[in-house]
Amino acid sequence: MVVHVRLFAALRERAGADALELELPDGACVADALAAPAVRDLAGDLSLVLAVNREYAAPDAPLSAGDELALIPPVSGGAGVHAAVVETPLSLEALAARVSDPRAGAIVTFQGVTREVQRLDYEAYAEMAQERLEAIATEAVARHGLCAAAVEHRVGAVPLSEPSVVVAASAPHRGEAFAGAREIIDRVKAGAPIWKREVDSGAASWVEGSPPT
């Protein structure tokens, strides 16, 4: 059977393409895909996880013909919830307005900005990242009793001092708002399939990360 494999960040550069077709025997699972020579040779020393049809998959997850298989390198986002992956500059003020609520006594915002280098180039598995951001925000609303939560992540080139990610959370009290906003940004950094490359003085390198959770 044949599955469609999507490649991102360093993997895309190594392959010189953003996708490939992988032929596997019927009844194959995720572990078989990771062990396939085409994937093994491409991955090299990278610690990969896989996503099947936009969901992170365990090694024993079965594969079917026509599945979309994404190779995920280490990563460097309901009612009251907004999440987006965008190519345009981010506005913290606009995001805060999205979580405004008459029940809220506190609105906490966060923005992560480019520092020390000329720019950061962000790449994402956009469809999956969008879903992950929305799930993270939805779970934070439920866990911390938030009135609303919003998160946006920018892709493409983000110059020095401009924001690449913004988060806003509103709640009746400041403790819940701080906790919710902190959880969202921490989980986005740890689990969204988004990668960054530092560009400075003509040199460029992907930022080392950890397997996504």
C-alpha positions in Angstrom: 0.0 0.0 0.0 1.1 3.6 -0.5 0.8 6.4 2.0 1.4 10.1 1.4 4.3 11.5 3.6 4.6 15.2 4.4 7.9 16.7 5.4 8.7 19.8 7.3 11.7 22.0 8.4 15.0 20.2 8.3 13.5 17.1 6.8 12.0 19.1 3.9 15.4 20.6 3.2 17.2 17.3 3.3 14.7 15.7 0.9 14.5 18.7 -1.4 10.7 18.3 -1.4 7.8 18.7 1.0 6.3 15.3 0.4 7.1 11.8 -0.8 5.2 8.5 -1.4 6.0 5.6 0.9 5.2 2.1 -0.1 4.5 -0.3 2.9 3.1 -3.8 3.1 -0.5 -4.3 4.0 -1.1 -4.3 7.7 1.9 -2.0 8.4 1.9 0.3 11.4 3.7 3.6 12.4 6.8 1.7 13.6 7.1 0.1 10.2 7.1 3.5 8.5 9.8 4.8 10.9 11.9 1.8 10.0 11.5 2.1 6.3 14.9 2.9 4.6 13.5 6.0 2.9 12.4 7.4 6.3 15.4 6.1 8.3 17.9 7.6 5.8 16.1 10.9 5.7 15.8 11.2 9.5 19.4 10.6 10.3 20.0 11.7 13.9 16.6 13.4 14.4 14.2 12.0 16.9 10.9 11.8 15.1 7.3 11.2 16.0 4.6 10.7 13.4 1.2 12.0 12.9 -1.5 10.0 11.0 -4.2 12.1 9.4 -3.3 15.1 11.7 -3.2 13.1 15.0 0.0 12.1 16.8 0.2 8.4 16.6 1.7 5.6 18.8 4.2 3.2 17.2 1.7 0.4 17.0 -1.0 2.6 15.3 -2.1 0.9 12.1 -1.8 2.5 8.7 -4.1 2.3 5.7 -3.6 3.0 2.0 -4.0 6.7 1.3 -3.3 7.9 4.9 -1.5 11.2 5.3 1.6 10.5 7.3 3.5 13.5 8.7 7.1 13.2 9.9 7.4 15.5 12.9 10.9 16.7 13.8 11.6 18.0 17.3 9.5 21.2 17.8 11.4 24.5 19.0 -1.5 25.9 19.2 -15.4 25.7 21.3 -17.2 28.6 22.7 -14.9 31.2 24.1 -11.9 29.9 22.2 -9.9 31.4 19.3 -6.9 29.8 17.7 -5.0 30.6 14.4 -1.8 30.0 12.5 -1.3 33.1 10.3 1.3 34.6 8.0 0.6 38.3 8.9 1.8 40.4 11.9 0.1 39.6 15.2 -1.8 42.1 17.3 -1.9 41.6 21.1 -4.6 44.2 21.4 -6.8 42.5 18.9 -6.3 39.2 20.7 -7.2 40.7 24.1 -10.4 42.0 22.6 -11.4 38.5 21.6 -11.4 37.3 25.2 -13.2 40.4 26.6 -16.1 39.1 28.7 -18.5 40.8 31.2 -17.8 38.0 33.7 -14.1 38.6 33.6 -12.2 40.4 36.3 -8.8 39.7 34.8 -7.3 39.5 31.3 -3.8 38.1 31.1 -1.8 38.4 27.8 1.5 37.1 26.6 3.6 37.7 23.5 6.8 35.9 22.5 9.1 38.1 20.4 12.2 37.6 18.3 15.3 38.5 20.2 19.1 38.7 19.6 18.9 37.6 15.9 17.9 39.4 12.7 14.8 37.3 12.3 13.2 33.9 13.0 11.8 31.9 10.1 8.8 29.8 11.3 7.4 26.8 9.5 4.4 24.8 10.6 2.3 21.8 9.7 -0.4 24.4 9.5 -3.6 22.3 9.5 -2.5 20.1 12.4 -1.0 23.1 14.3 -4.3 24.9 14.0 -6.2 22.0 15.5 -3.6 21.5 18.3 -3.8 25.2 19.2 -7.6 25.1 19.4 -7.5 21.9 21.5 -4.9 23.4 23.9 -7.0 26.5 24.4 -10.2 24.6 24.8 -8.7 22.4 27.5 -7.2 25.4 29.4 -10.7 27.0 29.5 -12.2 23.8 31.0 -9.3 23.2 33.4 -9.0 26.7 34.8 -12.6 28.0 34.5 -11.6 30.7 32.0 -14.2 32.9 30.4 -12.3 32.7 27.1 -8.9 32.0 25.7 -7.2 32.9 22.4 -3.8 32.0 20.8 -2.2 32.9 17.5 1.1 31.8 16.0 2.8 33.4 13.1 4.6 31.6 10.4 7.1 32.9 7.9 9.8 35.5 8.7 9.4 37.3 12.0 11.9 40.2 12.4 13.7 41.3 15.5 11.4 42.5 18.3 8.2 41.4 16.5 5.9 38.8 18.1 5.7 35.3 16.8 3.1 34.0 19.3 0.4 35.8 21.3 -1.9 34.4 24.0 -4.8 35.9 25.9 -6.9 34.5 28.7 -9.8 36.0 30.7 -11.2 34.7 34.0 -13.2 36.0 36.9 -10.0 36.2 39.0 -6.4 36.9 38.2 -5.1 33.5 39.5 -7.1 31.5 36.9 -6.2 33.9 34.1 -2.5 33.7 34.8 -2.6 29.9 35.1 -4.6 29.5 31.9 -2.3 31.8 29.9 0.8 30.0 31.2 -0.6 26.6 30.4 -1.5 27.6 26.9 2.0 29.0 25.9 3.8 26.1 27.6 1.8 23.5 25.8 2.0 25.3 22.5 5.8 25.4 22.8 5.9 21.7 23.8 3.4 20.2 21.4 2.4 22.2 18.4 4.2 21.1 15.1 5.9 24.5 14.6 9.6 24.9 13.9 11.9 27.9 13.9 15.2 28.8 12.2 17.4 31.6 13.4 18.8 33.9 10.7 21.5 36.3 11.5 24.4 37.9 9.6 23.8 35.6 6.6 23.8 32.4 8.7 20.8 30.2 9.3 20.2 27.2 11.5 17.1 25.3 12.9 16.7 25.6 16.6 17.1 22.3 18.4 13.9 21.1 20.2 12.3 18.1 21.8 9.9 15.5 20.7 6.4 17.0 20.8 4.1 16.0 23.6 
